[in-house]
Amino acid sequence: MSINNWLYSIARKEIWDMAAYSSARSELADAIGLVQLDANENPYTPYPATPELANANRYPDPQPKSVLNRLAMIYGVNVNQILVGRGMDEIIDLIIRVFCKPYNDSILITPPTFGYYKVAADISAIKVYEYHLDEDKRFAITSEDIINNVDITTKIVFLCTPNNPTGNIVDLQVIEDVARNLPNTLIAVDEAYIEFANINSATCLLDKYPNILVMKTLSKAYAFAGVRVGTLIAHAEIIQLVKKILPPYPLAEPCIRVINQMLSPFGLDLTNSRIKELKLERDRVYKHLIKLPFIKVYPSESNFILVKFDDASKWYKKFLNNGIVVRNRSKDIPNTLRISIGTPEQNNLVLKTFGIDIATKNIQERRSLVVRKTNETEIIAQVNLDKFSPIKIHTKIGFFDHMLEQLAKHGGFSLELKCDGDTHIDYHHTVEDVAIVLGEALCNALGDKKGINRYGYSIPMDESKAEVLIDLSGRGILVYKVHYTTPMVGDFPVEMVEHFFLSLATHLKAAIHIEASGYNTHHIIEGIFKAFAKALGLAIQKSNNDILPSTKGML
Ligand SMILES: *Cc1c(COP(=O)(O)O)cnc(C)c1O
């Protein structure tokens, strides 16, 4: 049977036969360069005249190609296998309405699970079959559990992996077995949390099983819950059919702009490091909690942890009293609370509520992450003062990369820095802005500065000599006495070295004194960076005490 014949046999006939709403934009999506008098839009841009609203008077592309292309790349599928909507919630609603006939058809869900499948089915007068996951089996699911609980009316099986609120995954093999055994039922796989799990996406089964639908969201891992972006990934013919009933223009113009920014290489870098951090934090919290005899903790592959208590409502109040709101899931699973993973500080507050008191300084490496974007440069920098690696620098200026690598290497800290700047003009903006971001990142990572050496000095020598003194005093000052014999090293203007250290001193809030002399300009500059690195490395080092190195009481 061809895909279309098969699809015709399982989709609602009225959807198949209806004509989709035809908007001006969908008929002529690209009207740029033309006088647009086809959609009764207002020709003026609205107030306020911010860049975000520059095109707000125009209807947006109903399925913006820029967004589709980026999502297709991230999810590893073809553009024609993708549809975007207002969060995954809308995707769930759409597929139910395309495939389930009201007062006749059914879906199967596996509670405890995400609540909106049932709500969307109820709205459309679709029966909801339930296979209840067994708490004693740690909510595991087999293909038989599914296959034995559907009938001829069951059009969609919803499988959530990792599952909300239990945190466990559905084996890919189970999904495949179900898809193979139920070829006329759609298997809708909800991967809202998959970025936090170490499993493959069910998208790898799409070629073999056209009855598999994969649903994604930017809400959780991509921190975009407020923007509302959900994605359906399915066979191209299914996407075409679902598109027919998609209410017009699901993504607002300003949202399309921010989605594209967030899904840029810089945005993705940031997202990935945050995901890594959240996974580490989840595992840290879990390791503490499983030691407690008075609770039961479920292993989680997502960004939350389900905990079972003797008396969950008592604990719910306890959390509230500590200023934390968690989710009481006791209606589905008796005496359980679902706790989202937050920042390390927030998680420590959670642990404190359990009676585990972790002094923040002990668990926490001195880390920071700074992102800065202007019309001239886009920079992301991550610093960890308590790790030696990784050191990864990309500024598009070879010499500068080399110097920054020296700085981190000899300073004894991890630095990942990427800058996309207007180096086609000159190196000024890149060097200055990198210094700003690096200074901020170091300053943030230093935090309260308790227990550090504060002062540092170094006098390394080559055929040139460089001396650098530093005081992490809280005041940005540069004293710079360097004589160069040439104005350039390769294509790098040596005047930028002073500019770099001035910006760095300002944003690191440090007094930096630099004196250097010599014959070879490359050596002089390299000497300065190395001496600075050594001095900084010494200043940021922690001694064993926890004393603020200042008689004033603050730095
Ligand atoms: C949060 C969540 C969603 C909703 O995603 P949106 O894109 O924000 O609508 C879907 N499924 C599960 C399992 C969720 O936890």
The ligand as an SDF file (V2000), in Angstrom:
LIG
                    3D

 15 15  0  0  0  0  0  0  0  0999 V2000
    6.2360   20.3740   29.2270 C   0  0  0  0  0  0  0  0  0  0  0  0
    5.7770   19.2140   28.4340 C   0  0  0  0  0  0  0  0  0  0  0  0
    5.1770   19.3650   27.1810 C   0  0  0  0  0  0  0  0  0  0  0  0
    4.7070   20.7060   26.6920 C   0  0  0  0  0  0  0  0  0  0  0  0
    5.5460   21.2960   25.8440 O   0  0  0  0  0  0  0  0  0  0  0  0
    5.2100   22.7560   25.2680 P   0  0  0  0  0  0  0  0  0  0  0  0
    6.0030   22.7960   24.0290 O   0  0  0  0  0  0  0  0  0  0  0  0
    5.6270   23.7360   26.2850 O   0  0  0  0  0  0  0  0  0  0  0  0
    3.7490   22.8210   24.9960 O   0  0  0  0  0  0  0  0  0  0  0  0
    4.8780   18.2500   26.4400 C   0  0  0  0  0  0  0  0  0  0  0  0
    5.1310   17.0180   26.9160 N   0  0  0  0  0  0  0  0  0  0  0  0
    5.6690   16.8300   28.1370 C   0  0  0  0  0  0  0  0  0  0  0  0
    5.9220   15.4630   28.6270 C   0  0  0  0  0  0  0  0  0  0  0  0
    5.9810   17.9170   28.9380 C   0  0  0  0  0  0  0  0  0  0  0  0
    6.4490   17.7270   30.1740 O   0  0  0  0  0  0  0  0  0  0  0  0
  1  2  1  0
  2  3  1  0
  2 14  2  0
  3  4  1  0
  3 10  2  0
  4  5  1  0
  5  6  1  0
  6  7  2  0
  6  8  1  0
  6  9  1  0
 10 11  1  0
 11 12  2  0
 12 13  1  0
 12 14  1  0
 14 15  1  0
M  END
$$$$
